[in-house]
């Protein structure tokens, strides 16, 4: 059941978004194609995983991270540090994407190679590889599902109204949400329980426990190594060398993953019950253009095809998307072109964070709704900062 037109957000029923009624496209309508038709349109070589090519990207990124660290140790001055923070934080994010590919198995066909490389890359940036891999798999299997999705999952109105004001502020006021990832790893999202570090968490099945324990152990070793280096080099220096790049990596992760599923100019649906299926959920994903960063972070902004077919290596995503677009038709939303840096996306992030607060308790197709009081406070705070 779709919520009635009076409850749909501005732009959903073609009113207030510049569309004439006959031009309006309903993104929640069941698509006229099957997922097999999309799969058939993608060239066969796009499915082939080349471990040597994948490893070459790891080598590239590790060399850049090492060179940036060496330059920071050499120059160690305030002219260089801001450049270093921006570059190294972005490279940490690139390492994360490669570890993410290991988790999907799109890195190679070898489970051992995927696990070893994934643990090295993710542990270095304080991500528990298996813990996150498993929850991210849950996200892909249930994308677009109100209750079962795992990444930036919407809150129902009841859960939202039971949040205290501090939690609402942290979740819906810029810039707090772009630092959410470490808290998500420890506690998940509001309304969900479990930790990515605890083998006995509700996130995991008994068969996952050994893997989760292994990843938590690797994470702990890296954390202890950072503590030791802080005693040797000084905590303030380690904060500049590692801590600030880590925070910038977190900003990239939260910014990019949020915009994969939110902030499009037209409200996109979320599903539950009989209206949800894997294809319709995946089609609510949004591609984004990140300019120069596209190559650096391994085209992760080319996200629709990645969500439908996470087995495709990142270096084939652009070609696979071009091949699939004739099948997808209007269900594919062409990304807005970026300049060298994706500054144009900040406004979409801020607008969505301030307006997309909760979804209805009822209905199998729902759209984000806005808490007028929180929106008013958010606008007042934004005006004060400008």
Phi and psi in degrees as a GROMACS rama.xvg file:
@    title "Ramachandran Plot"
@    xaxis  label "Phi"
@    yaxis  label "Psi"
@TYPE xy
-91.7949  139.771  UNK-2
-60.7398  144.648  UNK-3
-61.5796  160.427  UNK-4
-55.239  -32.8442  UNK-5
-67.5429  -20.7888  UNK-6
-100.698  -3.06963  UNK-7
-79.0991  148.846  UNK-8
-69.5179  159.969  UNK-9
-55.715  127.309  UNK-10
101.486  -19.3511  UNK-11
-73.1956  -35.3079  UNK-12
-100.249  19.2218  UNK-13
86.6289  -1.49827  UNK-14
-97.2964  132.988  UNK-15
81.1193  8.3505  UNK-16
-121.8  13.9196  UNK-17
83.7958  2.94916  UNK-18
-96.6851  139.441  UNK-19
-76.6269  153.718  UNK-20
-56.6861  -40.9394  UNK-21
-71.1569  -18.8846  UNK-22
-90.5626  -7.94732  UNK-23
-70.2504  136.206  UNK-24
-114.431  126.764  UNK-25
-89.2611  107.348  UNK-26
-69.9428  -13.1738  UNK-27
-92.0754  -4.98867  UNK-28
-68.5745  139.613  UNK-29
-57.3385  132.638  UNK-30
-68.821  151.349  UNK-31
-85.3401  15.8235  UNK-32
-133.908  161.394  UNK-33
-101.898  160.754  UNK-34
-64.381  -28.1977  UNK-35
-64.0127  -31.3225  UNK-36
-68.8763  -36.522  UNK-37
-66.7941  -45.4638  UNK-38
-58.0594  -43.4658  UNK-39
-66.3663  -26.6344  UNK-40
-77.3151  -17.7814  UNK-41
-85.7061  126.581  UNK-42
-54.8697  144.143  UNK-43
-61.4096  -33.5289  UNK-44
-68.1884  -17.7815  UNK-45
-68.0714  -17.4693  UNK-46
-90.1678  -9.14074  UNK-47
-80.3416  127.884  UNK-48
-99.3315  120.844  UNK-49
-105.438  104.082  UNK-50
-61.4234  -32.9566  UNK-51
-68.5317  -39.4009  UNK-52
-65.4065  -42.6933  UNK-53
-60.668  -44.4072  UNK-54
-65.2627  -29.7138  UNK-55
-65.3019  -33.9674  UNK-56
-69.0789  -38.6278  UNK-57
-60.9929  -46.5677  UNK-58
-59.7936  -44.8314  UNK-59
-57.029  -50.462  UNK-60
-67.5775  -40.7741  UNK-61
-64.4609  -40.3372  UNK-62
-63.4072  -40.7584  UNK-63
-66.0208  -44.4814  UNK-64
-60.2795  -43.3734  UNK-65
-65.0022  -43.8894  UNK-66
-63.7809  -40.8968  UNK-67
-64.7971  -41.768  UNK-68
-62.4046  -42.0823  UNK-69
-64.6523  -39.7753  UNK-70
-64.768  -38.6827  UNK-71
-63.4872  -42.4371  UNK-72
-64.3746  -35.6181  UNK-73
-75.1177  -49.9306  UNK-74
-80.5156  -50.5756  UNK-75
42.6004  54.0237  UNK-76
-139.064  164.231  UNK-77
-77.0562  -8.58746  UNK-78
-76.769  -33.5413  UNK-79
-87.9481  -35.5445  UNK-80
-54.9228  -47.5128  UNK-81
-60.9524  -37.8938  UNK-82
-64.8357  -41.7534  UNK-83
-61.9407  -46.1388  UNK-84
-58.6799  -47.1489  UNK-85
-63.3342  -45.008  UNK-86
-70.0082  -46.2177  UNK-87
-69.5529  -38.8392  UNK-88
-61.2378  -39.0548  UNK-89
-67.0974  -37.2521  UNK-90
-69.6103  -35.7982  UNK-91
-58.0047  -41.3141  UNK-92
-63.6976  -39.102  UNK-93
-62.877  -40.7282  UNK-94
-61.2213  -39.9618  UNK-95
-60.2088  -43.422  UNK-96
-62.6141  -39.2953  UNK-97
-66.7044  -39.7159  UNK-98
-64.2503  -36.5319  UNK-99
-60.4937  -40.6642  UNK-100
-64.8763  -36.9755  UNK-101
-59.6854  -42.7387  UNK-102
-63.008  -32.9277  UNK-103
-81.0799  -14.8977  UNK-104
80.2641  9.04642  UNK-105
-85.5537  -6.14126  UNK-106
-73.4375  -46.0583  UNK-107
-161.602  172.957  UNK-108
-86.334  -2.68993  UNK-109
-93.4574  115.364  UNK-110
-60.9797  -37.7896  UNK-111
-65.6422  -47.0648  UNK-112
-62.4121  -44.3551  UNK-113
-58.5983  -44.1557  UNK-114
-68.2306  -43.323  UNK-115
-65.3886  -50.57  UNK-116
-65.2027  -42.549  UNK-117
-60.1187  -42.6904  UNK-118
-65.2635  -41.1441  UNK-119
-63.8245  -49.7888  UNK-120
-67.1071  -46.9553  UNK-121
-74.6653  -37.7723  UNK-122
-63.4323  -36.1711  UNK-123
-59.7578  -32.8707  UNK-124
-107.35  25.5913  UNK-125
59.7445  44.5173  UNK-126
-116.745  126.236  UNK-127
-74.3907  107.091  UNK-128
-54.6094  -59.612  UNK-129
-69.0956  -40.1183  UNK-130
-55.9721  -47.1517  UNK-131
-73.8171  -38.2077  UNK-132
-55.6377  -43.6062  UNK-133
-69.4757  -43.992  UNK-134
-68.463  -32.4848  UNK-135
-70.7453  -33.8315  UNK-136
-62.2854  -40.582  UNK-137
-60.0255  -40.8754  UNK-138
-59.5742  -47.3497  UNK-139
-66.1181  -38.0519  UNK-140
-71.5169  -19.3554  UNK-141
-129.583  25.5955  UNK-142
-57.1997  136.604  UNK-143
80.4038  3.67185  UNK-144
-95.709  126.534  UNK-145
-56.1905  -48.3122  UNK-146
-90.0541  -33.619  UNK-147
-98.2126  -14.7271  UNK-148
-63.9458  163.37  UNK-149
-123.678  -22.7433  UNK-150
-107.307  118.568  UNK-151
50.0119  42.959  UNK-152
-67.3998  138.374  UNK-153
-69.5993  148.613  UNK-154
-90.0236  141.997  UNK-155
-73.5775  162.553  UNK-156
-59.0716  -37.9274  UNK-157
-64.0266  -47.2096  UNK-158
-63.0608  -42.986  UNK-159
-59.2247  -46.467  UNK-160
-70.9717  -17.2211  UNK-161
-88.6709  -3.74363  UNK-162
-73.9845  144.577  UNK-163
-76.4571  163.813  UNK-164
-63.5693  -33.7499  UNK-165
-64.6806  -42.6698  UNK-166
-65.1743  -40.7657  UNK-167
-60.5806  -43.3101  UNK-168
-62.2717  -45.6072  UNK-169
-65.2793  -35.3233  UNK-170
-82.2536  -28.8099  UNK-171
-124.342  11.8757  UNK-172
-118.734  121.634  UNK-173
-66.1294  137.146  UNK-174
-100.481  9.26595  UNK-175
-54.9158  -42.0456  UNK-176
-62.4582  -22.0833  UNK-177
-78.9325  1.74524  UNK-178
-115.898  21.9445  UNK-179
-78.5417  -23.6702  UNK-180
-57.3105  -48.176  UNK-181
-59.2202  -35.5555  UNK-182
-69.6057  -36.5036  UNK-183
-63.1613  -40.9192  UNK-184
-60.319  -37.3178  UNK-185
-81.3304  -37.8875  UNK-186
-129.015  -3.33248  UNK-187
62.9854  -164.486  UNK-188
-91.2202  160.548  UNK-189
-55.0067  134.41  UNK-190
92.8127  -7.45529  UNK-191
-124.408  150.428  UNK-192
-118.368  154.038  UNK-193
125.341  158.123  UNK-194
-126.979  142.427  UNK-195
-70.6615  -10.5206  UNK-196
-98.5519  -16.2102  UNK-197
-96.379  113.209  UNK-198
-59.3096  -21.5705  UNK-199
-98.4683  11.4854  UNK-200
-64.4074  155.908  UNK-201
-64.1518  -14.3518  UNK-202
-65.8541  -25.6534  UNK-203
-120.033  154.736  UNK-204
-92.2257  162.536  UNK-205
-54.6813  -32.472  UNK-206
-71.596  -15.7889  UNK-207
-84.503  -15.4886  UNK-208
-61.1713  -40.1241  UNK-209
-64.1618  -43.6406  UNK-210
-61.6426  -44.9592  UNK-211
-63.8899  -41.0963  UNK-212
-60.6436  -43.4072  UNK-213
-59.2071  -45.3164  UNK-214
-68.547  -38.945  UNK-215
-64.2949  -37.2623  UNK-216
-63.4052  -45.3588  UNK-217
-61.9027  -41.7689  UNK-218
-59.8713  -43.2335  UNK-219
-65.536  -38.1114  UNK-220
-62.558  -43.7871  UNK-221
-65.3262  -41.0642  UNK-222
-63.0579  -42.5348  UNK-223
-65.3249  -37.5697  UNK-224
-62.2488  -40.7512  UNK-225
-65.1664  -38.2797  UNK-226
-63.1288  -44.2905  UNK-227
-61.1643  -44.2913  UNK-228
-64.2749  -31.4827  UNK-229
-65.6474  -37.2746  UNK-230
-69.2492  -34.9829  UNK-231
-77.5497  -47.1777  UNK-232
-98.2463  -12.0985  UNK-233
99.263  135.883  UNK-234
-63.1522  -36.7749  UNK-235
-67.7503  -38.6145  UNK-236
-67.6346  -41.3738  UNK-237
-65.3053  -33.3828  UNK-238
-63.5984  -40.4703  UNK-239
-72.3025  -37.4034  UNK-240
-75.2639  -40.7895  UNK-241
-120.899  -42.3378  UNK-242
-62.8003  -48.6691  UNK-243
-67.8934  -43.9589  UNK-244
-57.582  -36.504  UNK-245
-61.7336  -43.8196  UNK-246
-63.9576  -38.0261  UNK-247
-68.1704  -37.1098  UNK-248
-58.9926  -43.8468  UNK-249
-60.9087  -40.9917  UNK-250
-61.2061  -46.267  UNK-251
-58.7966  -46.8569  UNK-252
-61.1326  -48.9864  UNK-253
-67.2963  -40.6836  UNK-254
-62.2373  -49.9533  UNK-255
-70.2606  -46.8741  UNK-256
-66.392  -34.4282  UNK-257
-64.1724  -46.3628  UNK-258
-72.5283  -13.0714  UNK-259
-64.1081  -26.5548  UNK-260
-130.877  2.61783  UNK-261
-143.182  168.606  UNK-262
79.1689  17.3709  UNK-263
-76.8707  156.405  UNK-264
-63.884  -25.0727  UNK-265
-110.933  136.62  UNK-266
-58.465  136.602  UNK-267
-109.716  149.98  UNK-268
-78.9032  157.118  UNK-269
-120.589  149.65  UNK-270
-121.362  159.755  UNK-271
-151.996  170.808  UNK-272
60.2562  -143.604  UNK-273
-72.3053  -15.2267  UNK-274
-78.1577  -21.3819  UNK-275
-81.6321  136.998  UNK-276
-146.739  169.368  UNK-277
-58.8155  -42.5958  UNK-278
-67.9173  -48.2273  UNK-279
-63.6052  -38.5429  UNK-280
-63.3498  -42.7396  UNK-281
-66.4761  -29.3655  UNK-282
-75.6652  -5.20253  UNK-283
-86.0898  -2.22953  UNK-284
-75.3515  151.148  UNK-285
-122.014  131.333  UNK-286
-79.3975  146.666  UNK-287
-134.53  147.66  UNK-288
-103.785  126.594  UNK-289
-112.529  18.5548  UNK-290
62.311  -131.633  UNK-291
-59.7876  -25.1939  UNK-292
-75.1946  -17.2108  UNK-293
-50.7296  -50.0211  UNK-294
-70.5554  -37.7931  UNK-295
-63.9383  -44.3743  UNK-296
-100.652  28.9082  UNK-297
60.1049  41.3334  UNK-298
54.7228  33.1313  UNK-299
-68.6275  -18.7903  UNK-300
-68.677  -17.8115  UNK-301
-82.3797  82.1211  UNK-302
-106.856  -21.8624  UNK-303
-64.1029  -51.1968  UNK-304
-66.3493  -36.3724  UNK-305
-59.2458  -39.5087  UNK-306
-70.6562  -37.8736  UNK-307
-74.8283  -36.0704  UNK-308
-133.859  74.9482  UNK-309
-66.3574  -6.87703  UNK-310
-76.0427  -16.7884  UNK-311
-73.3358  126.55  UNK-312
-60.6665  150.614  UNK-313
-60.4227  -29.9286  UNK-314
-77.184  -1.33805  UNK-315
-113.333  0.539338  UNK-316
-65.1323  -40.3808  UNK-317
-64.8783  -46.3216  UNK-318
-63.9172  -42.9965  UNK-319
-62.5948  -38.0924  UNK-320
-65.4537  -44.4382  UNK-321
-59.8943  -38.7745  UNK-322
-70.2902  -31.5853  UNK-323
-85.0313  -20.6689  UNK-324
-56.451  -40.0633  UNK-325
-61.1249  -31.0569  UNK-326
-75.8495  -42.6299  UNK-327
-68.6028  -33.1656  UNK-328
57.8351  -130.791  UNK-329
-72.597  -10.8141  UNK-330
-75.1022  -10.8417  UNK-331
-98.6143  127.177  UNK-332
-104.693  110.443  UNK-333
-60.9336  126.841  UNK-334
-69.522  143.774  UNK-335
-66.3008  132.571  UNK-336
-65.0907  139.731  UNK-337
-103.27  154.232  UNK-338
-74.8684  -165.84  UNK-339
-54.1996  -37.1839  UNK-340
-120.486  143.158  UNK-341
-80.3171  52.2567  UNK-342
-67.5469  -24.5359  UNK-343
-64.0234  -20.6815  UNK-344
-80.9883  -16.4395  UNK-345
-61.4131  -40.2151  UNK-346
-65.5008  -35.2885  UNK-347
-69.5863  -38.0811  UNK-348
-64.0579  -50.1838  UNK-349
-61.4094  -43.6744  UNK-350
-63.8703  -43.4216  UNK-351
-68.1496  -43.6285  UNK-352
-58.2103  -39.2406  UNK-353
-81.7843  -15.8554  UNK-354
-118.28  -26.646  UNK-355
-94.1354  90.5994  UNK-356
-102.337  -44.6952  UNK-357
-156.921  168.257  UNK-358
-123.325  163.989  UNK-359
-66.1834  151.847  UNK-360
-69.816  -25.7465  UNK-361
-119.864  162.742  UNK-362
98.6803  138.521  UNK-363
-90.1071  -13.1822  UNK-364
-127.383  117.533  UNK-365
-132.091  158.566  UNK-366
-126.428  155.976  UNK-367
-60.3408  141.155  UNK-368
-117.768  164.305  UNK-369
-114.915  136.368  UNK-370
-85.0959  109.022  UNK-371
-58.4377  -37.3526  UNK-372
-66.636  -43.8724  UNK-373
-66.973  -37.796  UNK-374
-63.1909  -41.6349  UNK-375
-62.2823  -45.1492  UNK-376
-64.4141  -37.1313  UNK-377
-65.041  -41.543  UNK-378
-65.173  -40.052  UNK-379
-62.5619  -42.3973  UNK-380
-66.4333  -37.475  UNK-381
-66.5643  -38.8296  UNK-382
-65.6725  -34.0569  UNK-383
-67.6459  -30.4371  UNK-384
-87.521  -8.26695  UNK-385
